[in-house]
Each structure stands twice: as C-alpha cells, then as structure tokens.
C-alpha cells in the first residue's frame, strides 16, 4: 500500500468518524420549528422575559387552567431532575 493510498484511507476514516460523531449527538438533525416568527418570539423571551409577560385580565377559567398547567409542568421538571440526579 502506497503512502498516498494510506493518506486517502486515513482521511476517509477521519471523515466517517466525524460524521458518525455528529449524528450520534444530534448535530445532523434539523430543528423542528413551526414558523420563523415563533422562533423569533422565543428568542426575544429568552433574552428579556419581561417582554413575554401578559399584564391583562384573565378570561373565565383561564387562571385556573394556568395554575394547573404550571403545577403539572413543575412536577414534570421535578421528576426529570430526580431521574437525572439518580445517575
């Protein structure tokens, strides 16, 4: 095997390792976004959360729903953290 063939084989092997590494950690997957405006709003909320807070009055039943949903999300996060801490 010549030096040139060995170099090509090594380069191909490095490329294959790089591609397989990126796909295993999810870098090759496109992110799912429904619209560019939704991602723009999300980015704005991450930078300045006060822009995303609603100051108006709740509709009937909306406050109860929001509180129940917040409880559900908090419990789900606690469970996720417990699973992560048990590793």
PEHU-V232682 format. One record per residue. N is the residue number from 1. RES is the residue in one small letter. NEAR is the number of other ideal C-beta (glycine too) atoms within 10 Angstrom. Layout:
n->N res->RES near->NEAR
n->N res->RES near->NEAR
//
This chain:
n->1 res->x near->6
n->2 res->x near->7
n->3 res->x near->7
n->4 res->x near->8
n->5 res->x near->9
n->6 res->x near->10
n->7 res->x near->10
n->8 res->x near->11
n->9 res->x near->11
n->10 res->x near->10
n->11 res->x near->10
n->12 res->x near->10
n->13 res->x near->10
n->14 res->x near->10
n->15 res->x near->10
n->16 res->x near->10
n->17 res->x near->10
n->18 res->x near->10
n->19 res->x near->12
n->20 res->x near->10
n->21 res->x near->11
n->22 res->x near->12
n->23 res->x near->11
n->24 res->x near->9
n->25 res->x near->8
n->26 res->x near->8
n->27 res->x near->9
n->28 res->x near->11
n->29 res->x near->9
n->30 res->x near->5
n->31 res->x near->6
n->32 res->x near->5
n->33 res->x near->10
n->34 res->x near->7
n->35 res->x near->8
n->36 res->x near->8
n->37 res->x near->9
n->38 res->x near->10
n->39 res->x near->12
n->40 res->x near->10
n->41 res->x near->13
n->42 res->x near->12
n->43 res->x near->9
n->44 res->x near->12
n->45 res->x near->13
n->46 res->x near->9
n->47 res->x near->8
n->48 res->x near->8
n->49 res->x near->9
n->50 res->x near->7
n->51 res->x near->9
n->52 res->x near->11
n->53 res->x near->7
n->54 res->x near->7
n->55 res->x near->5
n->56 res->x near->5
n->57 res->x near->7
n->58 res->x near->11
n->59 res->x near->8
n->60 res->x near->6
n->61 res->x near->8
n->62 res->x near->10
n->63 res->x near->11
n->64 res->x near->10
n->65 res->x near->11
n->66 res->x near->12
n->67 res->x near->10
n->68 res->x near->10
n->69 res->x near->10
n->70 res->x near->10
n->71 res->x near->10
n->72 res->x near->10
n->73 res->x near->10
n->74 res->x near->10
n->75 res->x near->10
n->76 res->x near->10
n->77 res->x near->10
n->78 res->x near->10
n->79 res->x near->10
n->80 res->x near->10
n->81 res->x near->10
n->82 res->x near->9
n->83 res->x near->9
n->84 res->x near->8
n->85 res->x near->7
n->86 res->x near->6
n->87 res->x near->4
//
